[in-house]
């Protein structure tokens, strides 16, 4: 067995180069740009009013002005403003040619069909968005490595981009093993349990922005598992095998992996839960063998799979490490790193009930792991401990 730190370093050192893809803007939210985006035009492409009011030449502000014409948003006709004139204008509309300032409609009066300005603070260019003030043609609009938040998507759409180059999300295959598994909503026969791993893993993967996730079911049969694993390797970049990674008579995953040409990088970590975790590669494809117990499986996902996926996406690890105060004692033997399901609030962490690897009830209430290193024999109330805050 290897340590938690050794396992994480092995995974990091075996990650392939990130793949890129040119995606429609509508499919790029939550991803990261792999190349800079250059603006193809000035935005706005014309001096634009930021207010409802009247466009004028600033030099004419003290004159009674003739009201001539109207400029609404979407106007495409060119209009020239003469000296001594003002044009009615609305938010988003282009300024008429010759105008350089907009006075708010609340700061004017109309006397004898002439416009009188009542704005002592009027300055040249006031209430005007200059041409190219959002971005200039040829400028870097968004740098490579930018997370595409809703605002970033809106910005790119607003400068006319309909597609963007991003780090391509890996295609994932989830393979469930175990004859005892039954679908939720069905009646359990004697000896059966409801299948939870595909639901929780798919939900966690989708939260990172992954959309192409294939789920397979494999009976506890070596030939069947090998066939499904070969199929999964053909269509995916990342394979998550669930169950069958221990040493029981029906634990076939490591044998099937070897027969499929997967190179084992490690098998078993000095940790609890999730000790039998398997990791291997086939070319640039990554293969994780996760324990079948749902709590163990999800713990291994957050600690090992998620950082790998986020690295491939160009994202920082979203599992945040903090040092906080323990609210209760917890005793453990030295020898294994323990990832305890826990709840963090206001600088303190409380280990939860039901730490057994098959139980998800406490995991459903947890927002972090309380991490006790392998040499530790536990913690006492008031101790400073490390937690891994989960991206729920």
Secondary structure by P-SEA (a helix, b strand, c coil): cccaaaaaaaaaaacccbbbbbccccccccccccbbbbbcccccccccccccbbbbcccccccbbbbcccccccccbbbbbcccbbbbbccccccccccccccccccccccccbbbbccccccccccccccccccccccccccccccccaaaaaaaaaaccccccccbbbbbbbbbbccccccccccccccbbbbcaaaaaaaaaaaacccbbbbbbbcccaaaaaaaaaaaaacccbbbbcccccccccccaaaaaaaacccccccccccccccbbbbbbcccbbbbbccccaaaaaaaaaacaaaaaaaaacccccbbbbbbbbcbbbbbbccbbbbccccccccbbbbbcccccccccccccccccccccccccccccccbbbbbbccc
